[in-house]
């Protein structure tokens, strides 16, 4: 193609600018919302993570953090288009769906991605949790946005805009998908709600290999997990910060992001936990609501 006379050639020795790639956290807490003065620093909303890759908007999970995200998107006063990736369908990852205001506007468009479970498609699962006696109105009767539903399975590979997305089944009761998003040599792994398992660990380490950001469930300490403090949490589908460190080390991830914080852990407790993690991974970050990370 002939170059326009007004288009300057790239400077010798420079590289073209990379596609912008960022993460913003809207909900970082696990299991149940925990608002209040003692969780103000890290946040009390359940999982919802925004990811911007070029012009594409990705949303991972629709916990209660989806409500402030929806308000943020609506404030821009323009049509919203996004791909919504659901890890699984436990309440803390779907509580925000009926309160995600952009879904009520016909001008907006969303594609949902998630795994079928128990013989039900993604669309059937999302519709089923919004009906009597659980909820006063139905999805079909109230959602006005343009909606598409795509069933995805562990091992599937997707392309959305400039990003490629791969999936992996994680060890969690009822099933759960982990996602790896890649763009121009950069990668982010979203691995909420995962419990260590001899069978699955090696697969996960390969899946997360070399990730720039590893967002990983680090809900418990080893003492909590094993029942030395409180009831044993084995089999509950979540990890310890020690397991998160091992996952980051084994996968050679560049930055570990602690996620799915225990709802009973206050800000002071989160800071103490992060201090322990940084003895092993000095670069580690504890996810906080409104935190923005650039993937470079």
C-alpha positions as MATLAB code, in Angstrom:
seq = 'XXXXXXXXXXXXXXXXXXXXXXXXXXXXXXXXXXXXXXXXXXXXXXXXXXXXXXXXXXXXXXXXXXXXXXXXXXXXXXXXXXXXXXXXXXXXXXXXXXXXXXXXXXXXXXXXXXXXXXXXXXXXXXXXXXXXXXXXXXXXXXXXXXXXXXXXXXXXXXXXXXXXXXXXXXXXXXXXXXXXXXXXXXXXXXXXXXXXXXXXXXXXXXXXXXXXXXXXXXXXXXXXXXXXXXXXXXXXXXXXXXXXXXXXXXXXXXXXXXXXXXXXXXXXXXXXXXXXXXXXXXXXXXXXXXXXXXXX';
ca = [
       0.000    0.000    0.000;
       1.366    3.416   -0.979;
       2.189    5.656    1.987;
       0.330    8.958    2.183;
       2.541   11.997    1.624;
       1.429   13.377    4.993;
       2.269   10.193    6.894;
       5.723   10.285    8.415;
       7.721    7.042    8.265;
       8.552    5.446   11.596;
      11.819    6.652   13.063;
      14.697    4.294   12.495;
      15.264    1.948   15.396;
      11.919    2.653   17.121;
       9.238    0.068   17.805;
       5.530    0.640   17.129;
       3.566    1.480   20.253;
       1.996   -1.497   21.959;
      -1.752   -1.839   22.322;
      -2.827   -0.319   25.675;
      -3.506   -3.058   28.245;
      -4.746   -2.337   31.765;
      -6.489   -3.967   34.737;
      -8.845   -2.206   37.155;
     -10.277   -3.896   40.250;
     -13.890   -3.217   41.229;
     -14.381   -6.115   43.659;
     -11.644   -8.104   45.396;
     -13.342   -9.814   48.341;
     -14.440  -13.452   48.486;
     -17.617  -15.254   49.526;
     -19.734  -12.362   50.816;
     -19.540   -8.560   50.689;
     -17.822   -7.064   53.707;
     -18.351   -3.288   53.647;
     -17.439   -1.069   56.568;
     -14.732    1.100   58.090;
     -12.409   -1.863   58.704;
     -12.270   -2.879   55.004;
     -12.221    0.574   53.439;
      -8.633    0.437   52.190;
      -8.813   -2.840   50.265;
     -12.560   -2.871   49.656;
     -15.503   -5.065   50.548;
     -17.111   -5.851   47.173;
     -17.023   -9.361   45.732;
     -15.112  -10.206   42.529;
     -15.320   -7.976   39.482;
     -12.289   -7.077   37.379;
     -12.163   -4.762   34.371;
      -9.587   -5.375   31.674;
      -8.989   -2.994   28.792;
      -7.108   -4.309   25.760;
      -6.973   -1.672   23.067;
     -10.574   -0.711   22.307;
     -11.927   -3.917   23.843;
     -13.488   -3.974   27.305;
     -13.386   -7.282   29.174;
     -15.122   -7.893   32.504;
     -14.233  -10.861   34.689;
     -17.031  -11.922   37.041;
     -20.024   -9.941   38.219;
     -19.812   -9.863   41.994;
     -21.042   -6.805   43.848;
     -18.152   -4.844   42.331;
     -20.175   -4.862   39.088;
     -22.494   -2.220   40.499;
     -19.865    0.559   40.824;
     -18.338   -0.577   37.523;
     -21.738   -0.180   35.863;
     -22.157    3.295   37.333;
     -18.687    4.217   36.062;
     -19.518    3.041   32.541;
     -22.884    4.789   32.477;
     -21.272    8.084   33.523;
     -19.431    8.147   30.191;
     -22.786    8.718   28.435;
     -21.955    6.581   25.427;
     -22.834    3.084   24.307;
     -21.054    0.316   26.182;
     -19.796   -2.841   24.486;
     -18.023   -5.490   26.520;
     -17.168   -9.165   26.772;
     -18.067  -10.651   30.162;
     -16.122  -13.733   31.255;
     -17.595  -15.694   34.144;
     -15.375  -18.022   36.121;
     -18.311  -19.835   37.752;
     -21.751  -19.181   39.173;
     -21.472  -19.050   42.956;
     -23.341  -16.101   44.435;
     -20.294  -13.987   45.178;
     -19.434  -13.965   41.457;
     -22.957  -13.156   40.208;
     -24.478  -10.944   42.905;
     -23.889   -7.804   40.875;
     -25.550   -8.948   37.637;
     -29.067   -7.649   38.406;
     -27.587   -4.316   39.532;
     -25.242   -3.774   36.583;
     -27.037   -0.729   35.162;
     -25.655   -0.820   31.578;
     -27.519   -4.092   30.977;
     -30.853   -2.248   31.109;
     -30.026    0.085   28.190;
     -30.872   -1.024   24.602;
     -27.901    0.865   23.152;
     -25.411   -1.333   25.010;
     -24.134   -4.746   23.889;
     -22.575   -7.584   25.884;
     -21.284  -11.029   25.058;
     -21.241  -13.454   27.984;
     -18.703  -16.273   28.136;
     -18.941  -19.117   30.619;
     -18.964  -22.861   30.976;
     -22.162  -24.945   30.892;
     -22.676  -26.824   34.143;
     -24.993  -29.601   35.309;
     -26.596  -29.966   31.885;
     -27.455  -26.269   31.636;
     -26.142  -23.749   29.156;
     -24.645  -20.434   30.230;
     -27.861  -18.616   29.274;
     -30.017  -21.056   31.224;
     -27.847  -20.689   34.312;
     -27.921  -16.886   34.264;
     -31.669  -16.816   33.665;
     -32.276  -19.440   36.359;
     -30.804  -17.378   39.162;
     -33.144  -14.475   38.387;
     -36.583  -15.945   39.002;
     -39.053  -16.499   41.783;
     -38.593  -17.246   44.652;
     -34.980  -16.000   44.469;
     -35.498  -12.693   42.660;
     -38.503  -10.449   41.949;
     -37.956   -9.933   38.189;
     -36.580  -12.083   35.375;
     -33.602  -11.440   33.131;
     -35.763  -11.816   30.036;
     -38.234   -9.260   31.326;
     -35.788   -6.565   32.394;
     -32.490   -6.798   30.500;
     -32.762   -4.525   27.456;
     -29.170   -4.529   26.192;
     -28.172   -6.563   23.161;
     -26.977   -9.847   24.663;
     -25.115  -12.847   23.280;
     -24.166  -16.000   25.170;
     -21.207  -18.215   24.306;
     -20.656  -21.497   26.075;
     -16.946  -22.156   26.560;
     -15.173  -25.206   27.915;
     -11.853  -25.842   29.588;
      -9.124  -25.830   26.962;
     -10.978  -23.534   24.572;
      -9.067  -20.724   22.865;
     -10.807  -17.500   21.863;
      -9.847  -14.374   19.961;
     -11.539  -11.087   20.868;
     -10.138   -7.991   19.220;
      -6.340   -7.967   19.620;
      -6.432  -10.436   22.529;
      -6.276  -14.201   22.647;
      -7.905  -15.923   25.603;
      -7.331  -19.464   26.856;
      -9.208  -21.349   29.547;
      -8.351  -23.983   32.149;
     -10.538  -25.918   34.595;
      -9.522  -25.089   38.163;
     -10.014  -27.137   41.313;
     -13.165  -25.728   42.918;
     -16.439  -27.358   44.022;
     -18.899  -27.274   41.118;
     -16.228  -26.323   38.595;
     -14.500  -23.064   37.749;
     -12.658  -21.642   34.747;
      -9.356  -19.813   34.885;
      -8.570  -17.382   32.061;
      -5.314  -16.340   30.425;
      -5.445  -13.174   28.307;
      -2.569  -12.438   25.931;
      -1.795   -9.487   23.687;
       1.466   -8.728   21.887;
       3.609  -10.852   24.168;
       2.000   -9.714   27.412;
      -0.258  -11.913   29.532;
      -2.571  -11.836   32.532;
      -3.898  -14.935   34.305;
      -7.147  -14.661   36.283;
      -7.311  -17.581   38.719;
      -9.865  -16.907   41.406;
     -11.396  -19.717   43.498;
      -8.696  -22.362   43.146;
      -7.532  -24.945   45.666;
      -4.224  -26.752   45.365;
      -4.374  -30.314   44.039;
      -1.598  -32.697   43.081;
      -3.334  -33.525   39.830;
      -4.068  -29.972   38.756;
      -1.047  -28.025   39.964;
       1.307  -28.984   37.126;
      -1.326  -28.094   34.525;
      -1.862  -24.737   36.158;
       1.842  -23.938   36.338;
       2.108  -24.597   32.590;
      -1.040  -22.540   31.916;
       0.302  -19.541   33.851;
       3.895  -19.871   32.596;
       5.638  -16.508   32.376;
       2.513  -14.418   32.992;
       3.124  -10.729   33.540;
       0.350  -10.643   36.147;
      -0.947  -13.634   38.075;
      -4.216  -12.763   39.836;
      -4.558  -15.621   42.300;
      -6.916  -16.666   45.084;
      -5.057  -16.217   48.380;
      -7.940  -16.315   50.815;
      -6.342  -18.114   53.758;
      -3.195  -18.585   55.763;
      -1.888  -22.123   56.199;
      -3.050  -22.090   59.831;
      -6.569  -21.167   58.736;
      -6.621  -23.661   55.891;
      -5.480  -26.559   58.082;
      -7.801  -25.697   60.976;
      -5.197  -24.551   63.478;
      -7.145  -21.272   63.615;
     -10.874  -21.924   63.295;
     -12.481  -24.763   61.324;
     -10.472  -26.565   58.613;
     -11.049  -25.032   55.182;
      -9.838  -28.024   53.176;
     -12.148  -28.832   50.292;
     -13.705  -25.374   50.283;
     -12.072  -24.509   46.961;
      -9.684  -21.740   47.993;
      -5.961  -21.237   48.468;
      -3.500  -19.877   50.986;
      -1.030  -17.079   50.423;
       1.709  -19.705   50.667;
       0.106  -21.613   47.777;
      -0.151  -18.368   45.806;
       3.584  -17.780   46.270;
       4.342  -21.320   45.110;
       2.096  -20.899   42.050;
       3.877  -17.666   41.115;
       7.298  -19.236   41.633;
       6.558  -22.438   39.726;
       4.943  -20.601   36.815;
       7.655  -17.909   36.824;
       5.028  -15.190   36.872;
       6.475  -11.697   36.992;
       3.995  -10.155   39.443;
       1.720  -11.916   41.928;
      -1.596  -10.200   42.706;
      -3.368  -11.516   45.802;
      -7.128  -11.764   45.262;
     -10.417  -13.065   46.721;
      -9.620  -11.765   50.192;
     -11.268  -13.410   53.182;
     -14.342  -11.345   54.189;
     -13.316  -11.530   57.862;
      -9.847  -10.091   57.221;
      -9.761   -6.371   57.926;
      -7.379   -3.837   56.411;
      -4.782   -4.313   59.126;
      -4.916   -8.068   58.647;
      -4.540   -7.694   54.876;
      -1.496   -5.481   55.344;
       0.085   -8.029   57.685;
      -0.613  -10.825   55.198;
       0.924   -8.831   52.348;
       3.989   -8.155   54.481;
       4.460  -11.903   54.920;
       4.064  -12.531   51.189;
       6.634   -9.882   50.299;
       9.274  -11.731   52.272;
       9.043  -14.329   49.498;
       7.792  -12.227   46.551;
       8.875   -8.590   47.060;
       6.899   -7.416   44.019;
       3.593   -8.916   45.235;
       0.472   -6.746   45.322;
      -2.759   -7.161   47.279;
      -5.646   -6.210   44.983;
      -7.583   -3.129   46.128;
     -10.764   -1.660   44.759;
     -10.074    1.093   42.196;
      -6.471   -0.092   41.788;
      -5.276    0.171   38.167;
      -2.354   -1.878   36.862;
      -0.762   -1.302   33.472;
       0.445   -4.408   31.658;
       3.662   -3.411   29.897;
];
